[in-house]
Amino acid sequence: MKKTAKVNYPTIPTNIVVHLGSPNDAARNISIPFTSYVKNVASNEIYPTWPDAAIEANILAIISFTLNRIYNEWYPSRGYSFNITSLPAYDQTFIEDKEYFDIISKKVDEIFNNYIYREGQVQPLFATYCDGRRTACNGLSQWGSVDLAKQGKTALEILRYYYGNDIRIFNDAPVGEITSTYPGYVLELGEPGPQVEIIQSELNRISNNYPAIPKIERVNGYFGIDTENAVKKFQEVFNLNVTGKVDYATWYKIKNIYNAVKRLNDLYSEGITEGESIVTFASKLEYGDTGLLVKGLHYYLNTIAFFDPNLPMLEVNGVYNDNTKKMVMNFQNRYNIPATGIVDAVTWNKIKEVYFNLLNNIPSEYVQYKDEFYPGRLMSIGMSGSDIKLLQNYLYQVCVKYKNIPGVRVTGVFDDLTESSVLVLQKQFNIDESGVVGPTFWNDLVSLSK
């Protein structure tokens, strides 16, 4: 459930959680401002007497390294509850209560929301570095950067000297809180949304390295049979419970393996392109959003309001407008959720819970109409069940009346013929021709069948 997908550019976190030890040490986690973390590391790694260009180049490397860890959820994808460690053997040198050098502190305040990236990629560069005297590495040489700065090189020229000419600096990145990419609920057969598309894309990339995992032909944000089969095989390969559902553990195992096959912790990684980087549920569904998922939200809210006199039924369409916001806020107040007017994971989970409770406890005077209510999951080719049979019954009634519909076999299995009929009707209803049955199509189909 989400608005139109857009590129998921990195956000500079307000705070960062640092683990004071190696990943498996029983050490403390501390939450500190991102700028304080960068100042601390920089004050441990470099000297305030260095030329300004060298100081700036090194701080940009520190920022980018840190953001790479955060953006790729490097440690959460391994089951840890922190963003980065305090040790240079794993990450960068951080010493709790370290005093900052004034010059370094001012420079961090000036450039804290800038980072390095490679042209054609989105993620902050995994900007490895070393001192250049005691140790050497493929990345930036700290003392070497001093020599280059003394030669008159700018910070960008220093960075390109060590990381390549395709290095760019992203300036004035937005600041916000770190949010988990996990949508906050289990993804399963019949679930829609860009978080499903993320899983589909990542599983397809993983399957290049693990060919036992079948390719998902339709990367469309609809959790269909092919997605369920790919998830099951992934779970089997990586020793997870084989459910076909993407829970928290499966989500982050997928991310962990995706990071590995893309080598996102490598200076010369395959990288993430703009086309691969779509916004997750963290961006929420809110005012101004449009599309099929907004229509679905309207269907659920209006159905709930029909049976609940405490909630208003308002005119809605495919746009998250003032009426939508009012309906959402009323729903949130009704169920003791902060009334933000924004549909986040908590609100969405409660909407689904209330809707399904309604279907299971429908008032007696409406029982005869129970089959007309949307069953609550997207239906697509390969799926089976009583809801598919209901769908086919309605399609059959429409086919009898309208001869331009290909036809249908009432079998309880969503086959090619069922999809063909759905596609024809979606075109007729002016609905996205996906072959997938959601609440908007269901509602139109039931009305047409009458």
N, C-alpha and C positions, 0 to 999 in steps of 0.2 A: 504494500500500500504506500504509494508515494507519488509525488508530482513528477512532471516530465524530467527525465534524467538529464543531468548536466555534469560537467567535469568536476571531479572531487579534488580540488586543489588543497594543499596542506594549510592547516590553520595553526597559528602560533599559540601554544597553550598558555593559559593564565598561570597554571600550576603544574608541577611535575612530581611524580612519586619516585624517589631515589631509594634503592636498596643498599644499605651500608655494609656491603660484603659481596662475596661471590653469589651467583644465583641460588645455590642450594644451601647457603649458610643460614642458620637461624638468627639472622641479624634483623635490626629494625628497619622499617620503611618510614621515610619522612616525606611529607608533602611540603614543597617550597615553591616560591614563584619561579617561573622559567628563567626570568632575567637573573635571579639570584644564583640559580644553578650555573648558568653560563659564566657569570662573573667569577664564581668559585673555581670552576674548571680552568678558565683562562688565567686566573691568578696563580694557579698551580703549574700551568703549562708554559707560560711565556713571561717576558719581562717588560715592565713599563718603560724601560729605557730604549726599547727597540724603535725603529722608525715607524711612523704612523701607518704606512702601507703594509708593513709586515704584521703589525698588531691587528689591523683590520682583516687581512687575509686569514690569519690564524683564527680569529673569532668567528668569521664566516664558516670556516671548516668545522669548528666546534658546534656551532648552531646547526649546520646541515647534518652532521653526524647524529646529533641528538634527535632532530626532527625525523630522520630516516628511521630510527628505532621506534619513534612514536607513531608515525604515519603507517608503518607496516605492522604495527602491534606485535613487534618482535617478541617481547616477553609475555604478554597476555596469550599469544598463540601457543606458548609453551606451558601454559597453566600457571604463570606467575601473576601476582597482583601488583606489580610495579612496572614502571616504564623503562628504567635504566638502572645499572648498578654503579657503584662508586669506584670500581677498580679498573685500572687501565688494561689489565689482562683480558677484560671482557668489553669494556667501554672506554671511559675517560676518568682521569684522576679527580675525585671529589673528596674533600676533607670537611667534615661537619664543623661549622663555626669558623671556618677559614676567613681571615680578613682580606678584603679586596684592595687591590691597588687602585688609587683614585683615577688614574688615566685610563686604565682598563674598564673600570666601572662606567665612566662617562662614554667610552666608545661603545660598550654593550648597550647602554640606554639609547644611543644614536642609531644602532643598526640591528637591534634584537629581532626585528620582524623582517629581516632580509635573509635569504639562504641561497645556496648554490644548487643548481640543477643542470642536467645535461640536455642539450637541445633535442627535442622530440620525445622527451620523457616528462613525467609529472612529479615523481617522488623526489624529495630532497636527496642530493648526492650522498652516498655513504663515503664521506670525505675522510678517509684514513690519513693519518699523519704520524710522524715520529720526530725525534729531536735532530736527527741528521748527523750527529756526532757519535754518540754511543750506539745508536741503532739506525738502521736504514730500512726503508719500506718503499712500496710502490706509490705511496701518496706524497703528501706535502712534507718537505723537510723544514722544520721550524727554523733552524739556524741558516739553512739555505735561503729561506724567505727573507731573512735579514740582509743577506748579501745582495739579493735581487732588489730589495727596497733601496739599498744604498746606491745601486746602479740607476735609480730613478724609475723603476718599474712601479706601476700602480697595483692596487690590491687585485684587481681583475687580471692583470697581466701575470702576476705571481701565481694566481690560481690556475690560469690556463697553462702556464709553464709546467706545472706538476700534474694537472688533471686532464689536459687536452684543450684544443682550441674550440671545442663545441660546448665549453662551459659557459653558462649564463648565470646572472644574479637576478633572483626574483626579489623585487623591492616592495616594501609596505604590504606584506601579507596580512590578512585579517587576524585578529586575536579572538580567542574563544576558549571554551572549556574542552578538555579531552572527552570524546564520547566513544563508546564502544560501537564497533560496526555491527555486532550481533543485534538483531532487531528487537530482542526482548521477548520473543515468543518462538515456539517451534514451527519451522517451515515443513509442510507436509503436502501430500497429494491434494491438489485443488487450491493451493495458496497462490495469490498473485503478488506482484511487486518487484521493484528493482533489486531488492535483496535476493530474490530468487534468480534474477538475471546474473547477479554477481556470482552466485554459487554455480550456475550453469557455465559461465565463462571460465571460472577458475578450474572447475572439474575438467572441462575440455582441454585446458592448457596442461593440467596434470596428466591427462591421459596420453599426451605425447611421450611422456617418460614412463608411464605405467599403462601400457596398451590394453591390459586386462579390463580397465575401466572403459566402458563403452562411450562413444561420442554422443553428445546430446545434439540432435539435428536442429531442433528449434530452440535457439537461445532467445526467448521472447518474454521472460519474466513470468511465465505461467508454469507452475509446478505440475507437470504431466507425468505420464507413465515412464517416458524415456529418462526424465530427471530422477524419478524414484529409483529406477534400475541402476543409474549411474551412482547414486548415493549409496545404494545397497552394496554395490561392488567395491566402492571406495571404503566403506565401513569394514567389509570383509578383508580387503587387502591390508588395512591398517589396524586390524584387531579391535574394532569397536563393535558395540552391539548392533547387529544388522537389523535395523528397523525401517530403513528407507526414509526416515525423518531426520531433519537437520536440527538437532538440539544444540545447546551451548558447546558441548564437547565436540560434536561433529563439525560445527561451524569453525571452531578454532583449529581443529586438526586439518581441515581443508586449507585454512589460511596458512598454517604452519608449512604444509607440503608445497603450497603455491609459492610461498616465499623462497623455499629451498630450490624448487625447479627453475624459478626465475632468477635465482642468485641475487636477491635483493639486498643481501648483506655483503655485496662485493662492489668494489670500486667500478668495475666494468661489467655491471649486471645487464641482463636482458632489459630490465627496466619496465616501467608501466607507462603506456602511452595514454594520451587523452581519451582515445576511443575505448580503452579498457577501464578507465577510471570514472565510474559513475557514482553519483551521490547515494549514500546509504540511507537507512531509515532515520539516521541522526538528524536529517534536515526536516523531518516531520511533514505533515500535511497541513497546510495553513492557507490563510486568506490569499486569494489570487490564483491558487492552483487550479488546474483544469484537467479534464480527461475522464477515462473510464473509472478510475479508482474514486474520484470525487462522486461520480454517479452512484457507485456502489455504496459509498458512505451515506449519501442521501437516502438510498433505498432502505438501508438498515435503520437510520434514525427515524424516518417517517413511519416505518412499520412498527418500531418500538413505540413511537408517539401515538399511533392509532389505538394502542391498547393501554396507554398510560395517560390519564387526563392531566397529570402534572407536567407533561411535556407538550409544547406546541407543535402542530403540524404546519409547516411553512412551504411556500412555493419554492421549489428547487430545480436545478438543472445540472449541467456538467461543470459548473463554475463554483468554486469555493467563495461565496459572496457574503454579504452582510447577514442574510438569512441563515446560511450555513454556520457562520460563526455564532450566531445567537442560539441555534439549535445545539451546537456542540457545548456551549457554555451552560445552557440549561441542563443538558445531560450530565455534564461534569458536576454541577451543583447537586443534582439529584443523587449522584452516587459518590459524593464526598471526595471528588478529585479536584485539585486546584483549577479554578475556572479561567483557563488561559485562552480558550477559544481555538487552541491548536491541538491537533490530533497526534499525540505521540504514542509510543508503544503502550503505555499504561491505559490511556483512553481507548485505544483501539482494542486492546484485550478485553476491557470492560464492555465495550459495545458488542463484541462477538459473544461474550458470556451472557449478556442480557438477551440478545437475540436468540441464542440457542435455548436458553431457559424458557423463553416465550414459546418457541416451537414445541418444546416438550411438555408445556403446561398451558396449551392454548385454551381459552374459555370455551365452555361447552357449546355456546351458541355459534361458535365459529369452527367447530371441529370438522364440519362437512367441507370447509374450504381449506383445510390444512395442507392438502397437496398442492395448492396454488402458491404457497409461500416458497420463496427461494430456499433450496436445501442448505445453502451455506458454504458450498465449495465450488470452485470453478470446475467445469466439466470439459474434458477434451478427449481427443482420440486415444483409444486404448484403455480408458477407464471403464469400470463396471460397477454395478450396484443398483439398488432400488431407485435412487435418484436418476440414474441414467434411463431406467425403464419409464419413469414418469416423464422425463424429457421426451422420449420417443413416442409416448402416447400423445402428448400435446402436438408433436411434429406430425404424427399420423392424422390427427384431426384437421390440422392446417393443410396437409397434402390432399385430403379429400376435397377441401373447398377450393384450393388454388392449384391448378394443374402445372404451374411453372416450377413447382418444388420437386426435386429429384425423387423423393420418396424416402421411406424408412422401414426398417425391420425392427419390431419391438422385441428385442432380445436381452436388454439390460447391459449390452456391451456397446460402447461408443465406437462404431466402426466407420469405414470410409464413407458409406452412404449417409450415415447420420451427419458426418462432418460436411458433406456436400450440401445437404439440406440446410444446415445451420449457416453456411457461407452465403447461400442464396438469400436467406431471410435477413442476414446481417446487412447485406447490400440494400435490401428493401427497407429495412428499419433505419438506414443511414448510421449503422454502428460499425466500428472498426472491424474489418473483415479478417478475423483471426481464426475462425473456426472454434473458438473457445466460448463456452456459455457461462456468462456472469449474471449478476442480478438484473441488470438493465435488459439484457436480451430475454432472460427468463420472464420478466414482467410483461414485456411486449408480446412474447410468444403465448403466454396464458391468455392475455386479452384477445389476441387474434384467434385463438382456438375456440373462443366463445362465439 
